[in-house]
């Protein structure tokens, strides 16, 4: 099980709507992964189960990217949704305890790129 390597994807417009199901379909097509996950598909996610389910779509979690004008881009609203899930929203996400700080670090780098601070790093 592992956190996906930070890709430093370009950001989509901050006001771009997020539809995870539609993004999933576009990413699969863009990655040529209709029959199974591959490295390009993996790059759109923050975490994947490299040990047991690397070849199954269900082994990939926290999709944060979409295909915009033919290019894979990190979507701010997807990053925010993933951060909320990491904070327990929508029932949270089942990840190994050791991976949680790395996932949060991955998401925090995108928050920084957006000129913002990840929710777990705020002083409010």
C-alpha positions in Angstrom: 0.0 0.0 0.0 1.4 3.3 -0.9 0.9 7.0 -1.4 1.2 8.0 -5.0 4.3 10.0 -5.8 3.6 13.7 -5.9 3.1 14.6 -9.6 2.9 18.4 -9.3 0.1 18.4 -11.8 -1.0 21.8 -13.2 -4.1 23.1 -11.4 -7.5 23.4 -13.1 -9.4 26.6 -12.5 -10.4 26.9 -8.8 -14.1 27.3 -9.7 -14.2 24.2 -11.8 -17.0 22.0 -10.7 -16.0 18.5 -9.4 -17.9 15.4 -10.5 -15.8 12.4 -9.4 -17.7 9.8 -11.4 -17.4 11.8 -14.7 -13.7 12.6 -13.9 -13.1 8.9 -13.3 -14.4 8.0 -16.7 -12.4 10.7 -18.4 -9.2 9.7 -16.6 -9.6 6.1 -17.6 -10.1 7.1 -21.3 -7.2 9.5 -21.2 -4.9 7.0 -19.5 -5.9 4.1 -21.8 -6.9 2.3 -18.7 -10.4 1.1 -19.6 -9.5 -2.5 -19.0 -7.4 -2.0 -15.9 -5.3 0.6 -14.0 -1.9 1.7 -15.3 0.7 4.3 -14.3 -1.1 7.2 -16.0 -4.3 6.3 -14.2 -2.4 6.0 -10.8 -1.1 9.6 -11.2 -4.6 11.0 -10.9 -5.0 9.5 -7.4 -3.3 10.2 -4.1 -3.2 6.6 -2.8 -3.3 3.0 -4.2 -3.0 -0.5 -2.8 0.3 -1.5 -4.4 0.4 -4.8 -2.5 -2.9 -6.4 -3.2 -5.1 -4.4 -5.6 -2.8 -2.5 -7.9 -4.4 -4.1 -10.9 -8.0 -3.4 -9.7 -9.7 0.0 -9.9 -11.0 -0.5 -6.4 -7.4 -0.3 -5.1 -7.2 3.4 -6.0 -8.4 6.1 -3.6 -8.7 9.9 -3.5 -9.0 10.9 -7.1 -7.9 14.5 -7.3 -7.5 15.0 -11.0 -9.5 15.3 -14.2 -8.7 15.6 -17.9 -9.1 19.2 -19.0 -8.5 20.1 -22.6 -6.6 16.8 -23.1 -4.3 17.4 -20.1 -4.4 15.8 -16.6 -4.9 18.5 -14.1 -5.4 18.6 -10.3 -8.8 20.0 -9.5 -8.9 22.3 -6.5 -12.4 21.2 -5.5 -11.3 17.5 -5.7 -8.3 18.3 -3.5 -10.6 20.0 -1.0 -13.0 17.0 -1.1 -10.1 14.6 -0.5 -8.9 16.7 2.4 -12.4 16.7 3.9 -12.5 12.9 3.6 -9.2 12.7 5.4 -10.8 14.7 8.2 -13.6 12.2 8.4 -16.2 13.6 6.0 -18.4 11.2 4.1 -17.3 8.4 6.5 -13.6 9.0 6.0 -11.4 6.7 4.1 -9.9 3.3 5.1 -6.1 3.7 4.8 -3.2 2.2 6.8 -2.3 4.5 9.7 1.3 4.8 8.5 0.1 6.3 5.1 -2.2 9.0 6.6 0.6 11.6 7.3 2.0 11.0 3.8 -1.5 11.4 2.2 -2.0 14.6 4.1 1.4 15.8 3.1 0.6 15.1 -0.5 -2.6 17.0 -0.3 -1.0 19.9 1.6 1.5 20.4 -1.2 -1.5 21.0 -3.6 -3.0 23.3 -1.0 0.2 25.3 -1.0 0.2 25.4 -4.8 -3.3 26.8 -4.6 -2.1 29.5 -2.2 -3.9 28.0 0.7 -3.3 25.9 3.9 -4.5 22.4 4.4 -7.3 22.2 7.0 -5.2 20.2 9.4 -2.4 22.8 9.3 -4.7 25.8 10.0 -4.6 27.7 13.3 -8.3 28.4 13.4 
